[in-house]
Amino acid sequence: MKTIATIRPRPKPAEGEPRVYGMHVFGNLYECNVETLRDEKRLREIVVEAAKVGNMTLLDVKSWKIGEGVSVVAIVLESHITIHTWPEYAFATVDVYSCGKHTNPEKAFNYIVFALGAKRVERQTATRHLE
């Protein structure tokens, strides 16, 4: 039997705060550990742990082996985490997007960078608020 996560109600924003608070952290990771980039099971474990580190509510994880690489998508209540890998180039792309001030997508992103052993990172952030 599949367990469904308990869905928390959305908190009402305090006066002066955005009605929707979102943060998207994404980037390119270079010179990563090639064996990790090929390891579908390990990559799934990494996104599960990243959701915990970022205080997100994990709903589901899907992954696909594509040639030498892997794509992993984690659906979190607050949005998503993705990793796409190209081991032949020691390269990966990562997206961590979440809504809600209770989450920390930057911490989740940094955990993935560490877990993949990236030696160089191009990272960007975007706020996704509704005032």
Backbone torsions as a table, in degrees:
resi	resn	phi	psi	omega
1	MET	NA	133.4	-179.8
2	LYS	-83.1	133.6	178.6
3	THR	-90.2	131.1	177.3
4	ILE	-96.9	132.4	178.8
5	ALA	-64.9	146.7	174.9
6	THR	-71.5	126.2	-178.2
7	ILE	-91.8	120.7	177.8
8	ARG	-81.1	143.8	174.7
9	PRO	-67.8	151.0	177.6
10	ARG	-70.4	129.1	178.1
11	PRO	-71.9	149.6	175.1
12	LYS	-73.9	135.2	179.1
13	PRO	-69.6	147.0	174.4
14	ALA	-70.1	157.5	179.7
15	GLU	-58.1	132.4	-179.8
16	GLY	89.7	-10.3	177.8
17	GLU	-91.3	156.0	177.2
18	PRO	-61.6	147.5	175.5
19	ARG	-68.2	-36.3	174.5
20	VAL	-122.8	127.2	179.7
21	TYR	-116.5	112.2	-180.0
22	GLY	-131.5	147.1	176.9
23	MET	-136.0	129.8	179.8
24	HIS	-118.5	119.3	177.5
25	VAL	-115.0	125.5	-175.9
26	PHE	-148.2	157.2	-179.7
27	GLY	-178.6	176.9	177.6
28	ASN	-107.5	133.6	-179.5
29	LEU	-115.0	125.5	-176.3
30	TYR	-113.2	154.1	176.7
31	GLU	55.1	47.5	178.9
32	CYS	-82.6	167.5	174.9
33	ASN	-68.2	114.2	-173.5
34	VAL	-63.0	-40.3	-179.1
35	GLU	-64.1	-38.5	177.1
36	THR	-65.1	-40.6	-179.2
37	LEU	-63.1	-23.6	179.1
38	ARG	-90.2	-15.3	-168.0
39	ASP	-92.9	95.4	-176.8
40	GLU	-58.0	-44.0	-179.4
41	LYS	-62.2	-45.2	-179.5
42	ARG	-64.8	-40.6	179.4
43	LEU	-64.0	-37.2	175.5
44	ARG	-63.2	-43.1	177.9
45	GLU	-61.1	-38.7	-179.3
46	ILE	-63.8	-44.2	-179.6
47	VAL	-69.3	-34.0	176.7
48	VAL	-62.8	-46.1	179.2
49	GLU	-67.0	-37.8	178.1
50	ALA	-60.9	-39.7	177.1
51	ALA	-61.4	-41.6	178.1
52	LYS	-64.1	-48.3	-178.8
53	VAL	-59.1	-37.6	-179.2
54	GLY	-87.3	6.3	179.0
55	ASN	57.3	45.7	179.0
56	MET	-109.0	155.9	-178.7
57	THR	-95.0	104.5	-177.4
58	LEU	-72.2	127.7	177.8
59	LEU	-105.6	-40.0	-177.4
60	ASP	-165.2	155.2	175.6
61	VAL	-133.0	131.9	175.2
62	LYS	-126.5	149.7	177.7
63	SER	-148.6	156.0	-179.7
64	TRP	-142.0	134.8	173.8
65	LYS	-87.0	124.7	-177.2
66	ILE	-127.4	101.2	-173.7
67	GLY	61.1	-130.3	176.2
68	GLU	-78.2	-21.8	-172.7
69	GLY	-91.0	179.3	-178.3
70	VAL	-140.7	143.9	168.3
71	SER	-118.3	130.7	179.2
72	VAL	-126.1	131.8	177.6
73	VAL	-125.6	122.1	174.4
74	ALA	-109.6	124.2	173.9
75	ILE	-92.7	121.9	175.5
76	VAL	-112.8	153.6	180.0
77	LEU	-51.4	-36.2	-175.7
78	GLU	-83.6	-14.5	172.7
79	SER	159.0	-105.6	-174.6
80	HIS	-159.5	162.6	171.2
81	ILE	-133.1	131.8	176.3
82	THR	-132.3	147.7	170.1
83	ILE	-133.4	130.7	173.1
84	HIS	-124.9	130.5	-173.5
85	THR	-122.0	149.7	173.2
86	TRP	-131.3	84.0	-177.0
87	PRO	-58.7	-32.4	-179.3
88	GLU	-61.6	-17.8	177.5
89	TYR	-117.1	5.4	-176.4
90	ALA	53.8	40.8	-170.3
91	PHE	-127.3	144.8	175.1
92	ALA	-146.5	153.1	169.5
93	THR	-115.4	145.5	-175.7
94	VAL	-137.1	136.6	173.0
95	ASP	-128.0	133.3	171.8
96	VAL	-132.3	112.8	-179.3
97	TYR	-125.6	129.2	177.9
98	SER	-147.0	152.4	176.6
99	CYS	-112.3	139.9	177.2
100	GLY	113.4	132.1	-179.1
101	LYS	-68.1	-14.9	-179.9
102	HIS	-75.7	-11.5	-178.3
103	THR	-99.6	163.6	178.7
104	ASN	-136.1	82.2	-178.2
105	PRO	-64.4	-28.9	178.1
106	GLU	-65.3	-41.6	178.3
107	LYS	-64.3	-41.4	178.2
108	ALA	-63.9	-44.3	178.5
109	PHE	-60.0	-47.4	-179.3
110	ASN	-61.7	-36.4	176.5
111	TYR	-61.7	-44.0	179.5
112	ILE	-63.0	-43.0	177.3
113	VAL	-55.8	-47.6	179.0
114	PHE	-61.9	-48.2	-175.5
115	ALA	-65.1	-29.8	178.4
116	LEU	-87.8	-5.7	177.6
117	GLY	67.1	31.4	-178.1
118	ALA	-64.2	133.5	178.0
119	LYS	-93.3	-19.9	178.2
120	ARG	-143.6	138.2	-176.5
121	VAL	-134.7	131.8	167.6
122	GLU	-106.9	114.3	-172.0
123	ARG	-123.6	142.0	176.2
124	GLN	-134.5	156.6	173.9
125	THR	-131.6	150.7	175.3
126	ALA	-138.9	133.6	173.1
127	THR	-83.2	143.4	-178.3
128	ARG	-129.4	59.8	-174.9
129	HIS	-95.1	155.2	166.9
130	LEU	-121.2	114.8	-177.9
131	GLU	-72.8	NA	NA
